[in-house]
Amino acid sequence: MTGWGRFQGYNIASLRKDIISGTIVGVIAIPLGMAFAIASGVKPEYGIYTTIVAGILISLFGGSKFQIGGPTGAFIPILFAIAMEYGYENLLIAGMMAGVILVVMGLLRLGVLIKFIPKPVTIGFTAGIAVIIFTGQIGNFLGLKGIKRHEAFIDNMKELGMHISTVNLYSVLTAAICFAVVVLGLRFAPKIPGSLVGLLCASVVAALFFSGKVTTIGSAYGDIPNTLPSFHFPVITWERIRHLLRPAFVIAMLGAIESLLSAVVADGMSGSRHNSNRELIGQGIANIAAPMFGGIPATGAIARTATNIRSGAASPLSGVIHGVVVFLILLLFAPYASSIPLAAMAPILMVVAWNMSERKQFLQLLKLGTGDSLVLAITFLLTVFADLTVAVEVGLVLAVILFVKRMGETHLVAKVLPDPASVKVAAHMVTDSHDCPQIGIYNVEGPLFFGAAYRFNDTMPELGPGQAKLIILRMGKVPFIDTTGEANLAELVKQLQADGGKLMITGAQPQPYDLLKRTGLYDKIGAEHFFDHTGDAINAALGMIHTDRCAGCRHAAFRECAALSGIEEVPGRGVFKGRKPAVSGKLSSGIQ
């Protein structure tokens, strides 16, 4: 459902539901927005700005009725790496460029392509991101001093080991209080925003009993302003665009994947149906606008979207209200947020990482021991130990290679011989020694594309003196041919015609038939050599050779073929003459 149709049947009761759900999600979004911003290497208020601006625009212009947008955990390693390497200003520009890419993708109706990313790749990099988020909060949980953030996972782990002696027990106790409240809240009171309650409880305890003994947002990042920043358009140059194109593309791709996954989850929970292309456009608009107010890249947030639906949301207005609620809280309570301990925010992100880790599906895929398991493991390891960009690129390439290999293995070429007992055609592999000397009938099964070309070439018979001159290819089970497959057929036709032979094709499906016509191979083969049924092709082939003398035609396999097709041998002369087929109707029906 798109456009104003998402508000069809809207009334006062619907507005009441949207206000309630929007308020609940807005309250939940505040600690998450700040936590995601801090983990991404920027100031906490930038996460709040993103929640307000992007959250409102995604709900207004997106293609999902209940989608809640904002900063998410999936972006943390990417944004942190970009902020470290390029700086905050360039991070904003990369976010705007990603927004433009998303809008273009939506306008070109490419939303459906995101759905074709293999599951092992998405689960692999999602689990890897979860590990990075979880381990990245260990320092704040323990209150370690002097920790420096690095891009590399190994360097961050070394940093923790070097400073483990600086553990702050007050920070550990603060974090433990927040963690206990969040976990218990999720288990016994799932409708209560456990992250906010945990944050408040831990902050109050720290303020009353550990004041000055734990690091707070204010002591680490300064006070949070209670207003939106003034409108600022970053300075964009062609050099910056060229420099930031790769990180912008990564942000756009991950944003598209996350938002559409979230929209699919929303569809399953609500029974609605999202418009993937409109969703990309909405995400793009939000990411173009948010950096102008200091916001970081945003996408659909699965947990907040699910909370929105469970809270009774009736329309996209709940997402707009959620952004307004965050803005009002920023105006009224921003000074108090500066007193929040970093240790109290660490458990929130750890729980987020645990929930997004896809651990059950990860272990299930890993236990299969298949090519998908390999793709999963490599994508996961590269996400953790290299970076997300490399992981996704390698994972996709590996998945494509494995797919091509599997599809190539499904390709089969088999020799066909008539079976007089059943009046049907029985297949045996082309390595069988009982081959008809004049006519060769072959089953071709599976897509004939570049990944199967070697199997086609290896299993087709050798052509030349003493080999069959009439080749019948049964292609009813070939759904697809690419230009490489067409080139294989063209080579076969060329060799046959050079030896004075002919190729016949039966049962060609629409796509292969159309491609052969467009490439001109159809005309080279000849329209008269295309048949709907194999029985017709056999009769036509036998008609072409029934006056030929060939001592080899006494071969038992060819005699069977001749007998079933109404051809009888003139005794002692090696010549076959035609008569009315006795079983041609049955033959045709048996092998078409």
LUMLO-524270 format. One line per 3 residues: number of its first residue (from 0); their letters; for each residue z, x, y of C-alpha. Coordinates in Angstrom, 1 decimal. Example, Ala and Ser with C-alpha at 12.3 -4.5 7.8 and 13.67 -1.06 7.14 Angstrom:
BEGIN
0 = as = 7.8,12.3,-4.5 | 7.1,13.7,-1.1;
end
This chain:
BEGIN
0 = mtg = 0.0,0.0,0.0 | -1.0,1.5,3.4 | -0.9,0.7,7.1;
3 = wgr = 0.8,-2.4,8.3 | 0.4,-3.9,4.9 | 3.6,-2.0,4.1;
6 = fqg = 5.4,-4.5,6.4 | 4.0,-7.6,4.8 | 6.6,-10.4,4.6;
9 = yni = 9.0,-8.4,6.7 | 12.0,-10.4,8.1 | 15.6,-10.1,9.5;
12 = asl = 17.0,-9.6,6.0 | 14.5,-6.7,5.5 | 15.6,-5.2,8.8;
15 = rkd = 19.2,-5.4,7.7 | 18.4,-3.6,4.5 | 16.4,-0.9,6.3;
18 = iis = 19.3,-0.3,8.8 | 21.8,0.1,5.9 | 19.6,2.4,3.8;
21 = gti = 18.4,4.4,6.9 | 21.9,5.0,8.0 | 23.1,6.2,4.6;
24 = vgv = 20.1,8.6,4.2 | 20.5,9.8,7.7 | 24.1,10.7,7.1;
27 = iai = 23.2,12.5,3.9 | 20.3,14.4,5.6 | 22.5,16.1,8.2;
30 = plg = 24.3,18.7,6.0 | 21.2,19.2,3.9 | 19.0,19.8,7.0;
33 = maf = 21.4,22.5,8.3 | 21.9,24.1,4.9 | 18.2,24.3,4.2;
36 = aia = 17.6,25.8,7.7 | 20.3,28.5,7.2 | 19.0,29.4,3.7;
39 = sgv = 15.5,29.6,5.2 | 16.7,32.3,7.6 | 16.7,30.2,10.8;
42 = kpe = 19.5,28.5,12.9 | 21.0,25.3,11.5 | 19.9,23.1,14.4;
45 = ygi = 16.3,23.7,13.5 | 16.9,21.9,10.3 | 18.3,18.9,12.2;
48 = ytt = 15.3,18.9,14.6 | 13.0,18.9,11.6 | 14.8,16.0,10.1;
51 = iva = 14.5,14.0,13.2 | 10.9,14.6,14.3 | 9.2,15.1,10.9;
54 = gil = 11.3,12.4,9.2 | 10.2,9.8,11.7 | 6.5,10.7,11.7;
57 = isl = 6.3,11.0,7.9 | 7.6,7.4,7.6 | 5.3,6.1,10.3;
60 = fgg = 2.0,7.8,9.2 | 2.5,8.5,5.5 | 1.1,6.7,2.6;
63 = skf = 4.4,6.0,0.7 | 6.5,2.9,1.5 | 9.8,4.6,0.9;
66 = qig = 9.2,8.3,1.4 | 11.9,10.3,3.3 | 10.6,13.5,4.8;
69 = gpt = 12.4,16.6,6.1 | 13.3,20.2,5.2 | 13.6,20.7,1.5;
72 = gaf = 14.9,23.3,-0.9 | 11.5,24.0,-2.3 | 10.5,25.6,1.0;
75 = ipi = 13.5,28.0,1.2 | 12.0,31.1,-0.4 | 8.7,30.7,1.4;
78 = lfa = 10.1,30.1,4.8 | 12.6,32.9,4.5 | 9.9,35.4,3.5;
81 = iam = 7.7,34.3,6.4 | 10.6,34.4,8.9 | 11.5,37.9,7.6;
84 = eyg = 7.9,39.3,7.7 | 6.4,37.4,10.7 | 9.3,36.2,12.8;
87 = yen = 10.4,32.7,13.9 | 7.6,32.1,16.4 | 4.9,32.8,13.8;
90 = lli = 6.8,30.6,11.3 | 6.3,27.7,13.7 | 2.6,28.5,14.1;
93 = agm = 2.2,28.8,10.3 | 3.8,25.4,10.0 | 1.4,23.9,12.5;
96 = mag = -1.6,25.4,10.7 | -0.3,24.0,7.4 | -0.1,20.6,9.1;
99 = vil = -3.8,20.9,10.1 | -4.7,21.9,6.5 | -2.8,18.8,5.2;
102 = vvm = -4.6,16.5,7.6 | -8.0,17.9,6.6 | -7.1,17.6,2.9;
105 = gll = -6.2,13.9,3.5 | -9.4,13.2,5.5 | -11.5,14.8,2.7;
108 = rlg = -9.7,12.6,0.2 | -8.4,15.6,-1.8 | -5.0,14.1,-2.5;
111 = vli = -6.0,13.3,-6.1 | -6.7,17.1,-6.8 | -3.0,17.9,-6.4;
114 = kfi = -2.3,15.8,-9.5 | -4.3,18.2,-11.6 | -1.9,21.1,-11.2;
117 = pkp = -0.6,21.8,-14.7 | 2.9,20.8,-15.5 | 4.0,24.2,-16.7;
120 = vti = 3.1,25.7,-13.3 | 5.0,23.1,-11.3 | 8.1,23.3,-13.6;
123 = gft = 7.9,27.1,-13.6 | 7.9,27.6,-9.9 | 10.4,24.8,-9.3;
126 = agi = 12.9,26.4,-11.7 | 12.2,29.8,-10.1 | 12.9,28.3,-6.6;
129 = avi = 16.1,26.8,-8.0 | 17.3,30.2,-9.2 | 16.6,31.8,-5.8;
132 = ift = 18.5,29.0,-4.0 | 21.5,29.1,-6.3 | 21.8,32.9,-6.3;
135 = gqi = 21.2,33.0,-2.5 | 24.4,31.0,-2.0 | 26.7,33.2,-4.1;
138 = gnf = 27.5,35.4,-1.1 | 28.6,32.4,1.1 | 30.5,30.9,-1.8;
141 = lgl = 32.5,34.1,-2.3 | 32.7,34.8,1.5 | 31.3,38.3,1.0;
144 = kgi = 31.1,40.5,4.1 | 28.2,42.7,5.3 | 25.6,40.9,3.1;
147 = krh = 22.0,41.5,4.2 | 19.3,39.1,3.1 | 16.2,40.6,1.5;
150 = eaf = 12.9,39.1,0.3 | 13.2,40.6,-3.2 | 15.4,39.0,-5.7;
153 = idn = 16.5,42.3,-7.2 | 17.5,43.7,-3.8 | 19.6,40.6,-3.1;
156 = mke = 21.4,40.9,-6.5 | 22.1,44.6,-5.7 | 23.5,43.5,-2.3;
159 = lgm = 25.9,41.2,-4.0 | 27.0,43.9,-6.4 | 27.6,46.4,-3.6;
162 = his = 29.8,43.9,-1.6 | 31.6,42.1,-4.4 | 34.8,43.9,-3.4;
165 = tvn = 34.9,41.9,-0.1 | 35.5,38.6,-1.8 | 37.4,36.2,0.6;
168 = lys = 39.7,34.0,-1.4 | 39.9,31.5,1.4 | 36.2,31.0,1.3;
171 = vlt = 36.3,30.6,-2.4 | 39.0,27.9,-2.1 | 37.0,26.1,0.6;
174 = aai = 33.8,26.2,-1.5 | 35.7,25.0,-4.5 | 37.1,22.0,-2.6;
177 = cfa = 33.6,21.0,-1.5 | 32.1,21.6,-4.9 | 34.8,19.4,-6.6;
180 = vvv = 34.3,16.5,-4.2 | 30.5,16.7,-4.6 | 30.5,16.8,-8.4;
183 = lgl = 33.2,14.1,-8.7 | 31.5,11.9,-6.2 | 28.2,12.2,-8.1;
186 = rfa = 29.9,11.2,-11.3 | 32.4,8.5,-10.2 | 31.0,7.2,-6.9;
189 = pki = 27.2,7.9,-6.8 | 26.7,5.5,-3.8 | 29.0,7.6,-1.6;
192 = pgs = 27.2,10.6,0.1 | 29.2,13.2,-1.8 | 27.6,16.2,0.1;
195 = lvg = 28.9,14.8,3.4 | 32.3,13.8,2.1 | 32.7,17.2,0.4;
198 = llc = 31.6,19.0,3.6 | 34.1,17.0,5.7 | 37.0,17.5,3.3;
201 = asv = 36.4,21.3,3.0 | 35.9,21.7,6.7 | 39.2,19.8,7.5;
204 = vaa = 41.2,21.8,5.0 | 39.7,25.1,6.3 | 40.5,24.1,9.9;
207 = lff = 44.1,23.1,9.2 | 45.0,25.9,6.8 | 42.4,28.7,7.0;
210 = sgk = 41.5,28.7,10.7 | 39.9,31.9,11.6 | 39.9,33.2,8.0;
213 = vtt = 36.5,31.8,6.9 | 33.0,32.2,8.5 | 31.8,29.1,10.2;
216 = igs = 28.4,28.0,11.6 | 29.7,28.7,15.1 | 30.9,32.2,14.4;
219 = ayg = 27.7,33.1,12.5 | 25.0,31.3,14.6 | 26.7,30.1,17.8;
222 = dip = 27.3,26.5,18.9 | 24.9,23.7,17.9 | 23.4,22.1,21.1;
225 = ntl = 23.7,18.3,21.2 | 20.1,17.7,22.5 | 16.6,18.2,21.2;
228 = psf = 15.0,21.4,22.5 | 12.4,21.0,25.2 | 8.8,20.6,24.2;
231 = hfp = 7.2,24.0,23.5 | 3.7,24.8,22.3 | 3.5,28.2,20.6;
234 = vit = 1.0,30.7,21.9 | -1.9,30.6,19.3 | -4.6,33.2,19.1;
237 = wer = -7.4,33.8,16.7 | -5.6,37.0,15.6 | -2.5,35.0,14.8;
240 = irh = -4.5,32.4,12.9 | -6.2,35.0,10.8 | -2.9,36.8,10.2;
243 = llr = -1.0,33.6,9.2 | -3.8,31.8,7.2 | -2.4,32.8,3.8;
246 = paf = 1.2,31.7,4.4 | 0.0,28.5,6.1 | -2.1,27.7,3.1;
249 = via = 0.9,28.3,0.8 | 3.1,26.0,2.9 | 0.4,23.3,2.9;
252 = mlg = -0.1,23.5,-0.9 | 3.6,23.4,-1.7 | 4.1,20.6,0.9;
255 = aie = 1.3,18.6,-0.6 | 2.7,19.0,-4.2 | 6.3,18.2,-3.2;
258 = sll = 5.4,15.2,-1.1 | 3.1,13.6,-3.7 | 5.6,14.3,-6.5;
261 = sav = 8.2,12.5,-4.4 | 5.8,9.6,-3.7 | 5.2,9.3,-7.5;
264 = vad = 8.9,9.1,-8.1 | 9.2,6.5,-5.4 | 6.5,4.5,-7.0;
267 = gms = 8.3,4.6,-10.4 | 11.6,3.5,-8.9 | 10.3,0.7,-6.6;
270 = gsr = 7.1,-0.6,-8.4 | 5.1,0.2,-5.2 | 1.9,2.3,-5.1;
273 = hns = 1.4,5.1,-2.6 | -1.9,6.3,-1.0 | -2.0,10.0,-1.7;
276 = nre = -4.6,10.8,1.0 | -2.8,8.9,3.7 | 0.4,10.6,2.6;
279 = lig = -1.2,14.0,3.2 | -2.3,12.9,6.6 | 1.2,11.8,7.5;
282 = qgi = 2.7,15.0,6.2 | 0.1,16.9,8.3 | 0.9,15.1,11.5;
285 = ani = 4.6,15.6,11.0 | 4.2,19.4,10.4 | 1.9,19.7,13.5;
288 = aap = 4.5,18.0,15.7 | 7.8,19.4,14.4 | 7.2,23.0,15.4;
291 = mfg = 6.7,21.8,19.0 | 10.4,20.9,19.0 | 11.5,24.0,17.1;
294 = gip = 11.3,22.3,13.7 | 10.4,24.1,10.4 | 7.9,22.9,7.8;
297 = atg = 8.8,19.6,6.1 | 7.7,17.6,3.1 | 8.8,14.6,1.0;
300 = aia = 12.4,14.9,-0.2 | 12.8,13.5,-3.7 | 16.6,13.1,-3.7;
303 = rta = 16.7,11.5,-0.2 | 13.7,9.2,-1.1 | 15.5,8.1,-4.3;
306 = tni = 18.7,7.4,-2.3 | 16.7,5.4,0.2 | 15.3,3.2,-2.5;
309 = rsg = 18.7,2.8,-4.3 | 20.2,1.8,-1.0 | 17.9,-1.2,-0.7;
312 = aas = 15.2,0.0,1.7 | 12.5,-2.6,2.4 | 9.9,-0.7,4.4;
315 = pls = 9.0,2.6,6.0 | 11.3,1.6,8.9 | 14.3,2.9,6.9;
318 = gvi = 12.8,6.4,7.3 | 12.4,5.9,11.0 | 16.0,4.7,11.3;
321 = hgv = 17.2,7.7,9.2 | 15.7,10.0,11.9 | 17.2,8.0,14.7;
324 = vvf = 20.6,8.1,13.1 | 20.4,11.9,12.8 | 19.5,12.1,16.5;
327 = lil = 22.4,10.0,17.5 | 24.9,12.0,15.4 | 23.4,15.2,17.0;
330 = llf = 24.1,13.8,20.4 | 27.7,12.7,19.7 | 29.0,15.2,17.1;
333 = apy = 27.1,18.4,17.5 | 30.1,20.4,18.8 | 32.1,19.6,15.7;
336 = ass = 29.3,20.9,13.4 | 30.0,24.4,14.7 | 33.3,24.4,12.9;
339 = ipl = 31.8,23.8,9.4 | 32.5,26.8,7.1 | 29.4,28.4,5.5;
342 = aam = 31.4,28.4,2.3 | 31.5,24.6,2.4 | 27.7,24.5,2.6;
345 = api = 27.1,26.8,-0.3 | 28.1,24.3,-3.1 | 25.8,21.7,-1.6;
348 = lmv = 22.8,23.9,-2.0 | 24.0,25.1,-5.4 | 24.1,21.5,-6.6;
351 = vaw = 20.7,20.9,-5.1 | 19.3,23.9,-7.0 | 20.9,22.7,-10.2;
354 = nms = 19.4,19.2,-9.8 | 15.9,20.5,-8.9 | 15.8,23.1,-11.7;
357 = erk = 14.0,20.8,-14.3 | 16.2,22.6,-16.9 | 15.6,20.1,-19.7;
360 = qfl = 11.8,20.1,-19.3 | 11.9,23.9,-18.9 | 13.7,24.5,-22.2;
363 = qll = 11.5,21.9,-24.0 | 8.3,23.5,-22.9 | 9.6,27.0,-23.6;
366 = klg = 10.6,26.0,-27.2 | 7.1,24.9,-27.9 | 5.9,28.5,-28.2;
369 = tgd = 2.3,27.5,-27.0 | 0.1,28.7,-24.3 | 1.9,26.3,-21.9;
372 = slv = 5.1,28.1,-22.7 | 3.5,31.4,-21.6 | 2.2,29.8,-18.4;
375 = lai = 5.7,28.4,-17.7 | 7.5,31.7,-18.4 | 5.1,33.8,-16.3;
378 = tfl = 5.1,31.4,-13.4 | 8.9,31.3,-13.4 | 9.4,35.1,-13.7;
381 = ltv = 6.9,35.8,-10.9 | 8.5,33.2,-8.6 | 11.9,34.9,-9.1;
384 = fad = 10.9,38.6,-9.2 | 7.7,38.6,-7.0 | 7.0,35.6,-4.8;
387 = ltv = 5.9,32.0,-5.0 | 2.4,32.7,-3.8 | 1.6,35.2,-6.5;
390 = ave = 3.4,33.0,-9.1 | 1.3,29.9,-8.4 | -2.0,31.9,-8.2;
393 = vgl = -1.3,33.7,-11.5 | 0.0,30.5,-13.1 | -3.1,28.5,-12.2;
396 = vla = -5.5,31.2,-13.3 | -3.7,31.7,-16.6 | -3.6,27.9,-17.1;
399 = vil = -7.4,27.6,-16.5 | -8.1,30.5,-18.9 | -6.1,28.9,-21.6;
402 = fvk = -7.7,25.5,-20.9 | -11.2,27.1,-21.2 | -10.2,28.8,-24.4;
405 = rmg = -8.9,25.6,-25.9 | -12.0,23.6,-24.9 | -14.2,26.4,-26.3;
408 = eth = -12.3,26.2,-29.6 | -13.0,22.5,-29.9 | -16.8,23.2,-29.8;
411 = lva = -18.4,22.9,-33.2 | -21.9,23.3,-34.6 | -22.4,22.1,-38.2;
414 = kvl = -25.5,21.9,-40.4 | -26.3,18.4,-41.7 | -27.7,17.5,-45.2;
417 = pdp = -28.4,14.1,-46.6 | -26.3,12.9,-49.5 | -28.3,10.7,-51.8;
420 = asv = -25.2,9.2,-53.4 | -23.8,7.7,-50.2 | -27.1,7.5,-48.3;
423 = kva = -25.4,9.2,-45.4 | -25.5,12.6,-43.8 | -22.9,15.1,-44.9;
426 = ahm = -22.0,18.1,-42.7 | -21.4,21.6,-43.8 | -21.0,24.8,-41.7;
429 = vtd = -24.2,26.7,-40.9 | -23.1,29.6,-43.0 | -23.8,27.4,-46.1;
432 = shd = -26.6,28.8,-48.1 | -28.4,25.5,-48.8 | -30.6,25.2,-45.7;
435 = cpq = -33.8,23.2,-45.4 | -36.7,25.6,-44.8 | -38.6,23.4,-42.3;
438 = igi = -36.1,21.0,-40.7 | -32.6,21.9,-39.4 | -30.2,19.2,-38.5;
441 = ynv = -27.0,20.2,-36.6 | -24.0,18.4,-35.3 | -22.9,19.6,-31.9;
444 = egp = -19.4,18.5,-30.9 | -17.3,19.1,-27.8 | -18.3,20.1,-24.3;
447 = lff = -21.1,22.6,-24.1 | -19.9,24.8,-21.2 | -19.4,28.4,-20.3;
450 = gaa = -16.2,28.6,-22.4 | -18.0,27.4,-25.5 | -21.3,29.3,-25.0;
453 = yrf = -20.3,32.1,-27.4 | -19.5,29.7,-30.2 | -22.8,27.8,-29.7;
456 = ndt = -24.7,31.1,-29.8 | -22.8,32.4,-32.8 | -23.2,29.3,-34.9;
459 = mpe = -26.8,28.3,-34.2 | -29.2,29.6,-36.8 | -31.4,32.7,-36.4;
462 = lgp = -34.9,31.8,-35.5 | -38.0,33.6,-36.6 | -40.4,33.9,-39.6;
465 = gqa = -39.2,31.9,-42.6 | -36.7,29.9,-40.6 | -36.8,26.1,-39.8;
468 = kli = -39.4,25.2,-37.1 | -37.9,21.8,-36.3 | -34.4,21.7,-35.0;
471 = ilr = -32.6,18.4,-34.6 | -29.4,18.5,-32.5 | -27.1,15.6,-32.8;
474 = mgk = -25.4,15.5,-29.4 | -23.6,12.1,-29.4 | -20.2,13.9,-29.3;
477 = vpf = -21.1,16.2,-26.4 | -19.6,14.6,-23.3 | -20.4,17.3,-20.9;
480 = idt = -22.8,20.2,-20.3 | -22.6,22.7,-17.5 | -25.4,25.1,-16.3;
483 = tge = -24.3,27.7,-18.8 | -24.6,25.2,-21.7 | -28.0,24.2,-20.3;
486 = anl = -29.1,27.8,-20.3 | -28.1,28.1,-24.0 | -30.3,25.1,-24.8;
489 = ael = -33.1,26.5,-22.7 | -33.0,29.8,-24.6 | -33.1,27.9,-27.9;
492 = vkq = -36.1,25.9,-26.7 | -37.9,29.1,-25.6 | -37.3,30.8,-28.9;
495 = lqa = -38.4,27.8,-30.9 | -41.6,27.3,-28.8 | -42.4,31.0,-29.1;
498 = dgg = -42.3,30.5,-32.9 | -44.4,27.3,-32.8 | -41.3,25.1,-33.4;
501 = klm = -39.8,22.2,-31.6 | -36.3,21.0,-30.6 | -35.2,17.3,-31.0;
504 = itg = -32.1,15.9,-29.4 | -30.4,12.7,-30.5 | -27.7,10.5,-29.0;
507 = aqp = -27.5,12.4,-25.7 | -24.7,11.0,-23.4 | -25.3,10.2,-19.7;
510 = qpy = -24.0,13.4,-18.1 | -25.9,15.9,-20.4 | -29.0,13.7,-20.3;
513 = dll = -28.9,13.6,-16.5 | -28.4,17.3,-16.2 | -31.3,18.1,-18.5;
516 = krt = -33.5,15.9,-16.4 | -32.4,17.5,-13.1 | -32.9,21.1,-14.4;
519 = gly = -36.3,20.3,-15.8 | -35.3,21.2,-19.4 | -35.9,17.5,-20.4;
522 = dki = -39.6,17.9,-19.6 | -39.8,21.3,-21.4 | -38.4,19.7,-24.5;
525 = gae = -40.6,16.6,-24.1 | -39.5,13.0,-23.6 | -40.9,12.2,-27.1;
528 = hff = -38.4,14.5,-28.6 | -35.3,12.6,-27.4 | -34.0,9.9,-29.8;
531 = dht = -31.1,7.4,-29.8 | -30.6,7.8,-33.5 | -30.8,10.7,-35.9;
534 = gda = -32.7,8.7,-38.5 | -35.5,8.2,-36.1 | -35.7,11.9,-35.3;
537 = ina = -35.8,12.8,-39.1 | -38.6,10.4,-39.7 | -40.5,11.8,-36.7;
540 = alg = -39.9,15.4,-37.9 | -41.1,14.6,-41.4 | -44.1,13.0,-39.9;
543 = mih = -45.0,16.2,-38.2 | -44.9,18.3,-41.3 | -46.1,15.9,-44.1;
546 = tdr = -49.6,17.5,-44.2 | -48.4,21.1,-44.2 | -48.4,23.3,-47.2;
549 = cag = -45.2,25.1,-47.7 | -44.0,26.5,-51.0 | -40.5,26.6,-49.6;
552 = crh = -40.4,22.9,-49.3 | -39.7,22.6,-53.0 | -36.1,23.6,-51.9;
555 = aaf = -33.8,21.0,-53.4 | -32.1,20.2,-50.0 | -35.5,19.4,-48.4;
558 = rec = -36.5,17.2,-51.4 | -33.3,15.1,-50.8 | -34.2,14.7,-47.2;
561 = aal = -37.8,13.8,-48.0 | -36.8,11.3,-50.7 | -34.4,9.5,-48.4;
564 = sgi = -37.0,9.4,-45.6 | -39.9,7.9,-47.7 | -41.8,11.2,-48.4;
567 = eev = -43.0,12.0,-51.8 | -44.4,15.2,-53.2 | -47.8,15.6,-54.7;
570 = pgr = -47.1,17.3,-58.0 | -48.1,20.9,-58.3 | -49.6,21.2,-54.8;
573 = gvf = -46.5,21.7,-52.5 | -47.7,18.9,-50.3 | -45.7,15.9,-49.1;
576 = kgr = -47.3,12.6,-48.2 | -45.8,9.6,-46.6 | -45.0,6.2,-48.0;
579 = kpa = -43.0,3.3,-46.7 | -39.4,4.5,-46.4 | -37.2,2.9,-49.0;
582 = vsg = -33.8,3.6,-47.4 | -34.6,4.7,-43.8 | -32.7,1.7,-42.4;
585 = kls = -29.6,2.7,-44.2 | -30.1,6.3,-43.4 | -30.3,5.5,-39.7;
588 = sgi = -27.3,3.3,-39.7 | -25.3,5.9,-41.6 | -25.8,8.7,-39.2;
591 = q = -26.4,7.3,-35.7;
end
